[in-house]
């Protein structure tokens, strides 16, 4: 592995770890819940539009 790649991997890893340390568990759970709700709503709307378009 080249020196530049090692530096990039180290910098990225350090940045991610520092961001994770600043985030609280509450924020992570809220984000996961909102993502799940968004996925369910997106699926439901896509499914409803497909059914509606087939009937037309």
C-alpha positions as CSV (number, residue, x, y, z in Angstrom):
1,X,0.0,0.0,0.0
2,X,1.3,3.4,-0.9
3,X,2.1,6.0,1.8
4,X,-0.6,8.4,0.4
5,X,-3.2,5.6,0.7
6,X,-2.2,4.9,4.3
7,X,-2.5,8.6,5.1
8,X,-5.9,8.8,3.6
9,X,-7.2,5.7,5.4
10,X,-5.8,7.0,8.7
11,X,-7.3,10.4,8.2
12,X,-10.7,9.0,7.2
13,X,-10.7,6.5,10.1
14,X,-9.8,9.3,12.6
15,X,-12.5,11.6,11.3
16,X,-15.2,8.9,11.5
17,X,-14.2,7.9,15.0
18,X,-14.2,11.5,16.2
19,X,-17.7,12.1,14.6
20,X,-19.0,8.9,16.2
21,X,-17.7,10.0,19.6
22,X,-19.6,13.3,19.3
23,X,-22.9,11.7,18.4
24,X,-25.1,10.6,21.2
25,X,-27.0,7.3,21.2
26,X,-30.2,9.3,21.2
27,X,-29.3,11.0,17.9
28,X,-28.3,7.7,16.2
29,X,-31.6,6.0,17.3
30,X,-33.7,9.0,16.1
31,X,-31.9,9.0,12.8
32,X,-32.4,5.2,12.4
33,X,-36.1,5.6,13.3
34,X,-36.6,8.4,10.8
35,X,-34.8,6.5,8.1
36,X,-37.1,3.4,8.7
37,X,-40.2,5.6,8.6
38,X,-39.0,7.2,5.4
39,X,-38.3,3.8,3.8
40,X,-41.8,2.5,4.7
41,X,-43.5,5.6,3.4
42,X,-41.5,5.5,0.2
43,X,-42.4,1.8,-0.3
44,X,-46.1,2.4,0.4
45,X,-46.3,5.4,-2.0
46,X,-44.5,3.5,-4.8
47,X,-46.8,0.4,-4.3
48,X,-49.9,2.6,-4.3
49,X,-48.8,4.4,-7.4
50,X,-48.1,1.1,-9.2
51,X,-51.6,-0.2,-8.4
52,X,-53.2,3.1,-9.4
53,X,-51.3,3.1,-12.8
54,X,-52.3,-0.5,-13.5
55,X,-56.0,0.3,-13.1
56,X,-55.8,3.2,-15.6
